[in-house]
Amino acid sequence: MLIEEAKWFGENIRSFEPDDIFPMCNVGSSTWEFRTMEQPWIDEFIFAPARDLGQTVKHVDIKDAPGVDIVGDLLNPGFRRQLSQLKFKSVFCSNLLEHVGNRREISAVLTAIVPVGGHLFVSCPYRYPRHLDPVDTGFRPDIQGLAATFQGTSVVSGEIVINGTYWDVISDTPFTLLKTGVRLLLPFYKFRNWQTNVYHLPWLMKRFEATCVVLRREA
């Protein structure tokens, strides 16, 4: 997730009464380390404020790792029943749909997690280089395209959020810049990660953009 993207979601989450969106299910959450160290703005702008208010967020991922509260596969009917029993009022899902080939099915599952009147906070890249995790399908929707993926919902708010460039990311500290330069010289080490770095090079001075929406389940 990009920094301005996280800020956008934080502002939109705060625009609701807490009882309207919590407890929240964060799908594709990744780990505690990822949310607080690799991309600390995720926790700073989105989840730390919820904790400060004593609100419940359950982090859900297919991998069992520190910081993942509920482990399972969304396509498993038993796991879907488990999630539905937790009575979530909203779902948060950032930058997942471009990494799955069955996004319509995944979107239907995410919508079903919340009740009618519940909300979904969803984002995808709009202008962003290819990034393999483990695949990138090239899904780069605008606001209408992303919302249309979630049938039975309406758009509460949506924006193409403009972020920084790849240079902003790698020049954050001298160590980060050095680490990136060295990494580009080592294609034989974690080749897929090396590929992702190479795909980012044309974006050194081009701004990343993300499509962010808040949806309300209508049916």
C-alpha positions in Angstrom: 0.0 0.0 0.0 1.2 3.5 -0.8 1.4 6.3 1.8 -1.3 8.6 0.3 -3.5 5.6 -0.2 -3.2 4.7 3.5 -4.0 8.3 4.5 -7.1 8.3 2.2 -8.4 5.2 3.9 -7.7 6.5 7.3 -9.7 9.7 6.6 -12.6 7.7 5.2 -12.7 5.3 8.1 -12.8 8.2 10.5 -15.7 9.7 8.7 -17.9 6.8 9.9 -19.3 6.2 13.4 -17.2 3.4 14.8 -20.2 1.2 15.5 -21.1 1.3 11.8 -17.8 -0.3 10.6 -16.3 -2.2 13.5 -15.6 -5.1 13.9 -13.6 -4.9 10.7 -12.1 -7.8 8.7 -8.7 -7.0 7.0 -8.4 -9.5 4.2 -5.0 -10.2 2.7 -3.5 -8.5 5.7 0.0 -9.9 5.5 2.1 -9.8 8.7 2.6 -7.6 11.6 6.1 -6.8 10.4 4.8 -5.8 7.0 2.2 -3.5 8.4 4.4 -1.8 11.0 8.0 -2.0 9.7 8.1 -2.6 5.9 5.1 -0.2 5.3 4.5 1.4 8.7 2.1 3.9 7.3 -0.5 1.1 7.0 -0.6 0.7 10.8 -0.1 4.4 11.5 -3.0 5.8 9.5 -5.4 2.9 9.4 -5.1 0.3 12.2 -3.4 2.1 15.1 -6.3 4.7 15.4 -8.8 1.8 15.5 -6.8 0.2 18.4 -6.6 3.5 20.2 -10.4 3.6 20.1 -10.6 0.0 21.4 -12.2 -1.1 18.1 -11.7 -4.7 16.8 -9.9 -5.5 13.6 -9.1 -9.1 12.7 -6.3 -9.6 10.2 -6.9 -12.4 7.8 -4.5 -14.1 5.4 -3.8 -17.4 3.8 -0.4 -17.6 5.4 0.2 -18.4 9.0 2.5 -15.7 10.4 2.8 -13.3 13.3 0.2 -10.7 13.1 -2.3 -12.8 11.2 -5.3 -13.4 13.5 -7.3 -15.8 11.2 -5.6 -18.1 8.7 -7.6 -19.6 5.8 -8.5 -19.7 2.2 -11.4 -17.5 1.1 -12.5 -20.1 -1.4 -13.0 -22.8 1.3 -16.7 -22.9 2.2 -15.9 -23.8 5.8 -13.6 -20.9 6.2 -16.2 -18.5 4.7 -18.7 -19.8 7.3 -16.2 -19.1 10.0 -15.8 -15.5 8.9 -19.5 -14.9 8.6 -20.1 -16.1 12.1 -17.8 -13.3 13.4 -20.4 -10.7 12.4 -18.0 -8.2 10.7 -19.5 -4.9 9.8 -16.9 -4.0 7.2 -14.1 -5.5 5.1 -10.8 -3.9 4.3 -9.0 -5.3 1.2 -6.0 -3.5 -0.3 -4.1 -4.5 -3.4 -5.2 -8.1 -3.5 -7.4 -8.3 -6.6 -4.6 -7.8 -9.1 -2.9 -10.9 -7.7 -5.8 -13.4 -8.2 -7.2 -14.8 -11.4 -10.7 -15.3 -10.0 -11.3 -11.8 -8.7 -15.1 -11.9 -9.3 -15.4 -14.9 -7.1 -13.1 -13.3 -4.5 -15.1 -10.1 -4.6 -18.4 -12.0 -4.1 -16.9 -13.7 -1.0 -15.7 -10.4 0.4 -19.2 -8.8 -0.2 -20.9 -11.8 1.5 -18.7 -11.3 4.7 -20.6 -8.1 5.6 -24.4 -7.7 6.1 -26.6 -5.6 3.9 -25.7 -2.0 4.9 -22.1 -3.1 5.7 -19.1 -1.5 4.0 -16.1 -2.5 2.0 -12.9 -0.5 1.8 -11.0 -1.6 -1.3 -8.1 -0.5 -3.4 -6.1 -1.6 -6.5 -3.3 0.0 -8.4 -4.3 2.3 -11.2 -1.0 3.4 -12.6 1.7 1.1 -11.1 4.4 -1.2 -12.5 4.0 -5.0 -12.7 4.6 -6.6 -9.3 4.5 -10.4 -8.8 2.9 -11.7 -5.7 3.0 -14.4 -7.0 1.4 -13.1 -10.2 0.1 -9.8 -11.4 -2.9 -10.1 -13.8 -2.6 -6.5 -14.9 -5.9 -5.5 -13.3 -5.8 -1.7 -13.1 -9.4 -0.5 -12.8 -10.8 3.0 -12.5 -13.4 3.8 -9.8 -16.3 2.5 -11.8 -14.4 -0.7 -12.9 -13.4 -1.5 -9.3 -16.9 -0.9 -8.0 -18.4 -3.0 -10.7 -16.4 -6.0 -9.6 -18.5 -6.0 -6.3 -22.0 -6.7 -7.5 -24.8 -5.6 -5.2 -22.9 -2.6 -3.8 -23.0 1.1 -4.3 -20.2 3.6 -4.2 -20.0 5.8 -1.0 -16.8 7.4 -2.1 -14.0 6.8 -4.5 -10.8 8.5 -5.8 -7.8 7.9 -7.9 -5.2 8.7 -5.2 -1.9 10.1 -6.5 1.3 9.0 -4.7 5.0 9.5 -5.0 7.5 8.0 -7.4 9.8 5.0 -7.2 12.6 7.4 -6.6 10.8 8.7 -3.5 10.7 5.1 -2.2 14.3 4.0 -2.8 15.9 7.4 -1.8 14.1 7.5 1.5 17.4 6.7 3.3 20.9 6.2 2.0 20.7 2.6 3.1 17.6 2.0 1.1 19.2 3.4 -2.0 22.3 1.4 -1.5 20.3 -1.8 -0.9 18.2 -1.3 -4.1 21.3 -0.7 -6.2 23.0 -3.8 -4.9 19.8 -5.8 -5.3 19.7 -4.9 -9.0 23.1 -6.5 -9.5 22.0 -9.9 -8.1 19.4 -11.4 -10.4 20.3 -14.9 -9.3 19.1 -14.2 -5.7 15.3 -14.4 -5.4 14.8 -13.9 -9.1 11.1 -12.9 -8.8 11.9 -10.1 -6.4 14.7 -9.0 -8.7 12.2 -8.9 -11.6 9.9 -6.6 -9.5 12.7 -4.2 -8.9 13.5 -4.1 -12.7 9.8 -3.5 -13.5 9.9 -0.5 -11.3 12.9 1.2 -12.9 10.8 3.0 -15.7 8.8 4.5 -12.8 11.7 6.4 -11.2 10.1 9.8 -11.9 6.5 8.7 -12.7 3.9 9.0 -9.9 2.1 5.9 -8.7 -1.7 6.1 -8.6 -4.2 3.9 -6.7 -7.9 3.4 -7.2 -9.6 3.6 -3.8 -13.3 3.0 -3.1 -15.7 2.7 -0.1 -18.6 0.6 -1.0 -21.9 -0.2 0.7 -23.6 -3.5 0.4 -27.1 -3.1 -0.9 -28.2 -6.7 -1.5 
